[in-house]
Amino acid sequence: MKSVLNMLSVVVFLVIFSCFAYSQTDPPKSTSRVTVKYDKGKDMTQVSLKPFKIDRYDQEKQMGGNFKPHQMEFDAWFSYKGQATGPIQEVTFRFHCTSNTYIFLHGQEVIVAIDREIKDKDRGFSLGMSEYRSESPKFNTVYEENMTLKVP
């Protein structure tokens, strides 16, 4: 569980700074990993990181029966008014977990690791607790959990 949370902290760190980089430049364009959509009716632009799989299967396998196998995906998005890049009010992070049983059962604290290079001098900060929502089992075997965190 600790290795998954460490991986999540690295992913969140990278996304935060890539999202804020968009607020510093010309209007963003869609890429293979990022989608940009402008809604004329609302006069809002949404920038989304496409979902990607967080995979640590090698460590899960080594832990044997202590940690249930599952699939975890991560995506993030933010919006701003108009087409030209503007102020970003909040960034939303979503962690989606699919398994044959519940893995998390409640929201988790999301911590961003800043510096992991200096032994025993790790630095980071908490983004807060995620909101938790689960889906009823589909086909009696697939459980879905969503943890969402909005960061101002």
N, C-alpha and C positions, 0 to 999 in steps of 0.2 A: 504494500500500500504506500509506503514511504517513497519508493522509487517512482511510482505513478505520480504522486504529488510533486516530487522534485521535477519530473518531466513537465508537468502542467505549469509549474512556476516559470520554467525557461520559456515555454511557449507563450505564456501570457506576457512575459517581459518583451519578447520579440514583437508581438502584435501591438502592444501599447506604443512602442516607439515607432513602428511602421505606420500606425494609424495617425499619430501626431505629426509624422513627417508630411502626410497629405495636407495638413492644415497650413503648412509652411510654403507650399509651392503652387504652381499653376493648377487649374482644375484637373483632377485625376482622370485617367483613362483606364478602361477595363484591360486586364491582362489575363493570363492563364490562371492566376491565383486570386485575383481581385475583380469584383464586378462593380461597376458604377452605373446607377440607374437614376435618371431624372424624371420626376413626376410633375408634368406641367400643371395639372389641376391643383396640386398642393404647393407648387413652387418649391419643392424639396429635392435634394440629391441624396441618395443613400449609397454609401461605399461599404461593400461587404467582402470579407475574406471568405473564400469558398471553403466549405467544410473539408477537413482532412483528418485522416486516421492517426490517432496517437497509438503507436504500437511498441510495446515493451514485452513481446511474447517470450523472448529469451529469458528474461528475469522471472516471468510468471512460471515458466517451465521448471526453472531451478528451484522455485519455492514449493514445488509439489502441490499437495492438497491444501496448503495454507491460504491460497488466494485463488478465488474462482476465476476461470477464464472469462473474458468479456471483450467487447469491442468498444472503443471510445473514440468519439469524434469531437473536434473543436471547430467552432466558427465564431466570427466577431463581425460587428457592423456599427456604423455611426451615420448620422444624417446632419445636413446643414441646409439652411435656407438658400434658395436660388441655385444657379448653375455655377457661378464663380465660387471658388473655395471661400468658405466663411468660418466663423467660430463654431466649434464643436461643443455641444452641451454635455454629451455623455457618450461613452463607448460601451456597447453591450457585448459580453462574452457569454458563449453558451457551450457547455460540455454535455454531450449526449452519449449515454452509456446503454448498451444492449447486451443482455446476458440471459442465462437460463435461470437466474435468481437475482434478487436485489443485491447490489454491491454497496451502495452508499447509504441508503435509507433516510438521509437528511442532508441539508445543505452543508457545504464544506468551506472552510476558510481558504481563501485564495491568497497566496503569498508570492511576491515577485522577488526572485533572486537577482541581485545586482552584480555581485562579484563573488565568484566561486574559485578564484585563482589562488588566493592566499589562505594557506591552511589555518583553520580555526579562526579566521577573520571574515567569515561569510557575512555579507550584508544583504539586506532586503527589507521589504516593507509589505504590510498587509493591505490588500485591496478591500477586504471585508468578507462577510459571509455570503455565500451564494443562496439564491432562492431555490428551493427544491420542488420538483413536480415529477410524479411517476405516472406511467400509463398502465392500464390494466393489461395483464398478460395477453398476448396475441397467440392464438393457436395453442393456448395452455402451456407454452414453453418459452416464449420470448418476452422478457421484461424490459421495459424502457424507462430510463431515468434521465431527467433534464435538470441541469444546474445552471442557472442564469445569474450573472452578476452585472450590474450597471455601475460604471465608474464615471464620476463627474470629471 
